[in-house]
């Protein structure tokens, strides 16, 4: 299987290269002269603008596209949806198997702990540009969905000064950026007299690369549509 990579020279591109052999795939850097027709799938780990550019470039091709790019605005999400509507497309804020199992557990816990307060903690390396990151939002969306809430309406993105008591449905975010932290996420469910904490800690960036390659191999023979890691792991 031959897979094109947008972001080949970045952190995730290098991680993909390090595990390609064990996944029995050949990776090629997606360049302006790369022949799209020679590829079985495309993996994107770039930027919102880079993702939109490549989606435009392959808009006339049914090439399966897997993307881990986060930080898109609502307008960019809308534009992307129109560009990928004729292909198998899988987007994930995080390709770790553990994180995607965690997302499922968060949804179950949020349903079972109505009345508990929810806080999402995340930590990443000092070079990460978006805060909170896509994975933290992904986990918070699972909690909000379980309680039939709109995350944008109940999210508290940060606290400072005399903020007063929290609201009943509030979902708070706490963010750490520093050093070489690969990724750590904890969702707190705080009730009266008890607290549940669900945590995932990434120790090696290759877990994301393995998950992305698994997703790409799974997506190759799928019909047109939007997919998630939940489809890969649980369908």
Buried (B, 14 or more C-beta within 10 A) or exposed (E): BEBBBBBBEBBBBBBBBBBBEEBEBEBBEBEEEBEBEEBBBBBBBBBBEBBBBBBEBBEEBEBBBBBBBBBBEEEBEEBBEEBBEEBBBBBBBBBBBBBBBBBBBBBEBBEEBEEBBBBBBBBBBEEBEBBBBBBBBBBBBBBBBBBEBEBEEBBBEEEEEEEEEBEEBBBBBBBEBEEEBBBBBBBBBBEEEEEEEBEBEBEEBBBBBBBBBBBBBBBBEBEEEEBBBBBBBEE
